[in-house]
């Protein structure tokens, strides 16, 4: 039976005054902290390992990221049994509409939270199947046989134009007035191998250190804290959050 060895860390960085990132690992939420655990997927049945990078004025971003991950956690637990991959995609599409409405209503009721939003990236396990999902520019990487590969696609102006000029401009997210939000979601059960390492991160990591350095840290078997520290030592201009999932 495959087992996941997981480390997660989320920190404010060197410049920001508060941390708008949050990580969910099964039933544990991580912000301004680090966490380690081991999961045997078949013994749990369903869970999410996900990261949300919030945006918005004051504390609004951290509200959006926490609301999104909490809602996803309970939504996944409440899903009926026996859903196909197609059913899962439909359910997640309906969930996206619902969470967008919730985030928007919070902003209407509290003007200080107007236009708040968040990215979302991660892995869902449901009835012996794995799915990865992404909305925004947080990332999912896979490290296999010494090679790092980005699995998710950034929903950003950089990605659309192929340039590095618009690092803070995203084209898709949850909330933030984005009425055409969408989620990339794919089943990849047959593409998870023993020995793989998956890295989920906010842009506070990959904006600070290049993929080549992320790859070298993965070669060394680094945990989430080491990745975060590398981003902080490079300047830590943003919140930085990383979850490292080793398949053994």
C-alpha positions in Angstrom: 0.0 0.0 0.0 1.3 3.5 -0.9 1.9 5.9 1.9 2.4 9.7 1.8 5.0 11.3 4.0 4.0 14.9 4.2 5.6 18.1 5.4 3.9 21.5 5.2 5.0 25.0 6.2 3.5 28.5 5.8 5.2 31.7 6.8 4.7 35.5 6.4 8.1 36.1 4.7 10.3 39.2 5.2 8.1 42.1 3.8 4.4 41.4 4.4 2.7 42.2 7.7 0.4 39.2 7.7 0.2 35.7 6.1 -2.7 35.3 3.6 -1.6 31.8 2.6 -3.0 28.6 4.1 -2.5 24.9 3.6 -4.9 22.0 4.2 -3.6 18.5 4.8 -6.6 16.2 5.3 -8.2 17.7 8.5 -5.3 20.0 9.5 -5.0 23.7 8.5 -1.5 25.3 8.5 -0.6 29.0 8.6 2.4 30.6 10.3 3.4 27.1 11.3 4.8 23.8 10.1 3.3 20.3 10.2 4.3 16.7 9.5 2.2 13.6 9.1 1.9 10.3 7.2 -1.2 9.3 5.4 -2.2 5.9 4.0 -4.8 7.0 1.4 -6.8 3.7 1.4 -7.3 3.9 5.1 -8.9 7.3 4.9 -11.0 7.1 1.8 -11.1 10.7 0.8 -9.1 13.8 1.6 -7.5 16.9 0.2 -4.0 18.3 0.3 -4.4 21.8 -0.9 -2.9 25.3 -0.7 -4.7 28.7 -1.1 -2.9 32.0 -1.6 -5.2 34.8 -0.6 -5.4 38.3 -2.0 -7.1 41.5 -0.9 -6.8 44.4 1.4 -6.1 44.3 5.2 -6.9 40.7 6.4 -9.3 39.9 3.5 -6.9 37.6 1.7 -6.4 35.4 4.7 -10.2 35.2 5.1 -10.7 34.1 1.5 -8.0 31.4 1.7 -9.3 30.0 5.0 -12.9 30.1 3.8 -12.0 28.3 0.6 -10.0 25.5 2.2 -12.5 25.0 5.1 -15.4 24.9 2.6 -13.5 22.4 0.3 -12.7 20.2 3.3 -16.4 19.9 4.3 -17.6 19.7 0.7 -15.3 16.7 0.0 -16.5 14.9 3.2 -20.1 15.4 2.2 -19.8 14.1 -1.3 -21.9 11.1 -2.1 -20.2 7.7 -2.7 -19.7 6.2 -6.2 -18.9 9.3 -8.2 -17.2 8.8 -11.6 -14.4 11.1 -12.7 -16.9 13.0 -14.8 -19.2 13.3 -11.8 -16.3 14.7 -9.8 -15.6 17.4 -12.4 -19.3 18.4 -12.3 -19.3 18.5 -8.5 -16.2 20.6 -8.4 -17.7 23.0 -11.0 -20.8 23.4 -8.8 -18.6 23.9 -5.7 -16.6 26.6 -7.5 -19.8 28.5 -8.2 -20.8 28.1 -4.6 -17.6 29.2 -3.0 -17.4 32.2 -5.4 -20.8 33.3 -4.3 -19.8 32.9 -0.6 -16.6 34.9 -1.0 -18.5 37.6 -2.9 -21.2 37.8 -0.3 -18.7 38.2 2.4 -17.3 41.2 0.5 -20.8 42.7 0.1 -21.5 42.4 3.8 -18.1 43.8 4.8 -16.7 46.5 2.5 -13.2 45.9 3.9 -13.3 42.4 2.3 -14.6 43.7 -1.0 -12.8 42.0 -4.0 -11.0 39.5 -1.8 -10.0 36.3 -3.5 -7.6 33.4 -3.5 -5.8 30.9 -5.6 -6.3 27.1 -5.1 -4.0 24.2 -6.0 -3.7 20.7 -4.7 -4.5 17.0 -4.8 -7.8 15.3 -3.9 -8.1 11.6 -3.1 -11.6 10.1 -3.5 -12.4 6.4 -3.5 -9.0 5.0 -4.7 -8.6 7.8 -7.3 -6.3 10.8 -7.3 -7.1 14.2 -8.9 -5.1 17.3 -9.1 -6.7 20.7 -9.4 -5.6 24.3 -9.9 -7.2 27.7 -10.0 -4.7 30.6 -10.2 -0.9 30.8 -10.2 0.0 28.6 -7.2 1.8 25.5 -8.4 1.9 21.7 -8.3 5.3 20.2 -9.2 6.3 16.5 -9.5 9.9 15.4 -8.8 10.6 12.0 -10.4 14.0 10.3 -11.2 15.9 13.5 -10.5 13.8 15.7 -12.7 11.3 18.5 -11.6 8.2 19.1 -13.7 5.5 21.6 -13.2 2.2 19.7 -13.5 -0.2 22.7 -13.1 -0.4 25.6 -15.6 -0.3 29.1 -14.2 -3.4 31.1 -14.8 -1.5 34.3 -15.2 -0.6 37.0 -17.7 2.9 35.7 -17.7 1.7 32.3 -18.8 -0.5 33.8 -21.5 2.2 36.0 -23.0 5.2 33.9 -22.3 7.0 36.8 -20.6 8.1 37.6 -17.1 6.8 41.1 -17.0 3.5 40.6 -15.1 4.4 38.5 -12.1 1.5 39.7 -9.9 -1.2 39.6 -12.5 -3.4 36.5 -12.5 -6.2 35.7 -14.9 -8.2 33.3 -12.8 -9.0 32.9 -9.2 -11.7 32.3 -6.6 -13.5 35.5 -5.7 -11.9 38.9 -6.4 -14.8 39.6 -8.7 -13.7 36.9 -11.1 -17.1 35.8 -12.5 -15.6 33.5 -15.1 -13.6 31.4 -12.6 -12.6 27.8 -13.7 -10.7 24.9 -12.2 -8.3 22.7 -14.1 -9.0 19.2 -12.7 -7.6 15.9 -13.9 -7.5 12.4 -12.6 -3.9 11.1 -12.5 -4.2 7.9 -10.4 -2.1 5.9 -12.8 0.7 8.6 -12.9 1.6 8.4 -9.2 4.6 6.1 -8.6 6.5 5.1 -5.5 9.5 7.3 -5.3 7.7 10.4 -6.6 7.7 13.7 -4.7 4.9 16.2 -5.2 5.5 19.9 -4.3 2.6 22.2 -3.8 3.6 25.9 -3.4 2.4 29.5 -3.4 4.2 31.9 -5.7 6.2 33.1 -2.7 8.4 30.1 -3.5 8.8 30.1 -7.3 8.9 33.9 -7.5 11.9 33.9 -5.2 13.9 30.9 -6.4 14.1 29.4 -9.9 12.8 25.9 -10.8 16.5 24.8 -11.1 17.0 25.6 -7.4 13.7 24.0 -6.4 14.9 20.9 -8.3 18.2 20.8 -6.4 16.4 21.1 -3.1 14.2 18.2 -4.1 17.3 16.2 -5.1 18.5 16.6 -1.5 15.2 15.4 -0.1 14.3 18.7 1.5 11.2 19.1 3.5 8.8 22.1 3.3 10.6 24.1 5.9 13.8 24.0 3.9 12.0 25.2 0.7 10.4 28.1 2.7 13.7 29.0 4.2 15.3 29.2 0.8 12.6 31.6 -0.4 13.1 33.8 2.8 16.8 33.9 2.3 16.3 35.0 -1.3 14.4 38.0 0.0 11.0 36.7 1.1 9.0 39.4 -0.7 5.8 37.5 -0.3 4.2 35.0 2.0 5.7 31.6 1.3 3.9 28.2 1.7 5.0 24.8 0.6 3.7 21.2 1.0 6.0 18.3 0.2 4.4 14.9 -0.4 6.7 11.9 -0.7 5.2 8.7 -2.1 6.7 5.6 -0.4 
